[in-house]
Amino acid sequence: MGYKKRVIKGTFITGTKVEVKHNKIELALKKFKNKVKDANIMLELREKKYYKKKSDRKREKKNLAKIRQKYKQEKEKNYH
């Protein structure tokens, strides 16, 4: 959406851009917050705050898949 990657002299610069129209800063700030939320920037920063071992990341991914599968089965069970 508003999260663009630009190339300047061989380096990638990522950024979010919002234009302020008619001096409505509050509206622009609201749009900026929505773009940040939609792009999952804060979640990404939170995840990169500390180093995680590869095995921990794999275990977490596996556990999330188990939870998704469990909810999917419960949903199908309740649907029929």
LOTORSE-675862 format. One record per residue (C-alpha): chain; residue in one letter; y, z, x. Coordinates in nm, 2 decimals, padded with zeros to 4 digits, always signed. Example, Ala and Ser with C-alpha at 12.3 -4.5 7.8 and 13.67 -1.06 7.14 Angstrom:
% LOTORSE-675862
node cadena A residuo A v -00.45 w +00.78 u +01.23 $
node cadena A residuo S v -00.11 w +00.71 u +01.37 $
END
This chain:
% LOTORSE-675862
node cadena A residuo M v +00.00 w +00.00 u +00.00 $
node cadena A residuo G v +00.29 w +00.12 u +00.21 $
node cadena A residuo Y v +00.09 w +00.21 u +00.52 $
node cadena A residuo K v +00.14 w -00.08 u +00.76 $
node cadena A residuo K v +00.02 w -00.14 u +01.11 $
node cadena A residuo R v +00.27 w -00.33 u +01.33 $
node cadena A residuo V v +00.21 w -00.47 u +01.68 $
node cadena A residuo I v +00.49 w -00.42 u +01.93 $
node cadena A residuo K v +00.41 w -00.55 u +02.28 $
node cadena A residuo G v +00.04 w -00.49 u +02.25 $
node cadena A residuo T v +00.05 w -00.14 u +02.10 $
node cadena A residuo F v -00.03 w -00.05 u +01.74 $
node cadena A residuo I v +00.24 w +00.14 u +01.56 $
node cadena A residuo T v +00.15 w +00.27 u +01.22 $
node cadena A residuo G v +00.41 w +00.39 u +00.98 $
node cadena A residuo T v +00.51 w +00.44 u +00.62 $
node cadena A residuo K v +00.83 w +00.29 u +00.50 $
node cadena A residuo V v +01.03 w +00.37 u +00.19 $
node cadena A residuo E v +01.37 w +00.22 u +00.10 $
node cadena A residuo V v +01.64 w +00.44 u -00.06 $
node cadena A residuo K v +01.81 w +00.25 u -00.34 $
node cadena A residuo H v +02.14 w +00.36 u -00.50 $
node cadena A residuo N v +02.15 w +00.68 u -00.29 $
node cadena A residuo K v +01.85 w +00.83 u -00.48 $
node cadena A residuo I v +01.70 w +01.03 u -00.20 $
node cadena A residuo E v +01.48 w +01.24 u -00.43 $
node cadena A residuo L v +01.31 w +00.93 u -00.58 $
node cadena A residuo A v +01.26 w +00.79 u -00.23 $
node cadena A residuo L v +01.11 w +01.12 u -00.11 $
node cadena A residuo K v +00.88 w +01.13 u -00.41 $
node cadena A residuo K v +00.76 w +00.77 u -00.33 $
node cadena A residuo F v +00.71 w +00.87 u +00.03 $
node cadena A residuo K v +00.50 w +01.17 u -00.06 $
node cadena A residuo N v +00.28 w +00.96 u -00.29 $
node cadena A residuo K v +00.23 w +00.70 u -00.02 $
node cadena A residuo V v +00.13 w +00.97 u +00.23 $
node cadena A residuo K v -00.11 w +01.11 u -00.02 $
node cadena A residuo D v -00.26 w +00.77 u -00.11 $
node cadena A residuo A v -00.31 w +00.68 u +00.26 $
node cadena A residuo N v -00.48 w +01.01 u +00.33 $
node cadena A residuo I v -00.26 w +01.07 u +00.63 $
node cadena A residuo M v -00.25 w +01.45 u +00.59 $
node cadena A residuo L v -00.63 w +01.46 u +00.55 $
node cadena A residuo E v -00.67 w +01.26 u +00.87 $
node cadena A residuo L v -00.43 w +01.48 u +01.06 $
node cadena A residuo R v -00.62 w +01.79 u +00.94 $
node cadena A residuo E v -00.95 w +01.65 u +01.05 $
node cadena A residuo K v -00.81 w +01.55 u +01.39 $
node cadena A residuo K v -00.66 w +01.89 u +01.45 $
node cadena A residuo Y v -00.97 w +02.02 u +01.62 $
node cadena A residuo Y v -01.25 w +01.84 u +01.80 $
node cadena A residuo K v -01.58 w +01.81 u +01.61 $
node cadena A residuo K v -01.90 w +01.74 u +01.78 $
node cadena A residuo K v -02.08 w +01.43 u +01.68 $
node cadena A residuo S v -02.38 w +01.63 u +01.55 $
node cadena A residuo D v -02.14 w +01.84 u +01.33 $
node cadena A residuo R v -01.98 w +01.52 u +01.19 $
node cadena A residuo K v -02.33 w +01.38 u +01.11 $
node cadena A residuo R v -02.44 w +01.70 u +00.95 $
node cadena A residuo E v -02.13 w +01.72 u +00.73 $
node cadena A residuo K v -02.17 w +01.35 u +00.63 $
node cadena A residuo K v -02.54 w +01.41 u +00.54 $
node cadena A residuo N v -02.45 w +01.72 u +00.33 $
node cadena A residuo L v -02.18 w +01.53 u +00.14 $
node cadena A residuo A v -02.43 w +01.26 u +00.06 $
node cadena A residuo K v -02.68 w +01.52 u -00.07 $
node cadena A residuo I v -02.41 w +01.67 u -00.29 $
node cadena A residuo R v -02.32 w +01.32 u -00.43 $
node cadena A residuo Q v -02.68 w +01.24 u -00.50 $
node cadena A residuo K v -02.73 w +01.58 u -00.67 $
node cadena A residuo Y v -02.43 w +01.52 u -00.90 $
node cadena A residuo K v -02.54 w +01.16 u -00.97 $
node cadena A residuo Q v -02.88 w +01.28 u -01.08 $
node cadena A residuo E v -02.73 w +01.55 u -01.30 $
node cadena A residuo K v -02.50 w +01.30 u -01.46 $
node cadena A residuo E v -02.79 w +01.06 u -01.53 $
node cadena A residuo K v -03.00 w +01.35 u -01.67 $
node cadena A residuo N v -02.72 w +01.46 u -01.91 $
node cadena A residuo Y v -02.65 w +01.10 u -02.01 $
node cadena A residuo H v -03.01 w +01.03 u -02.13 $
END
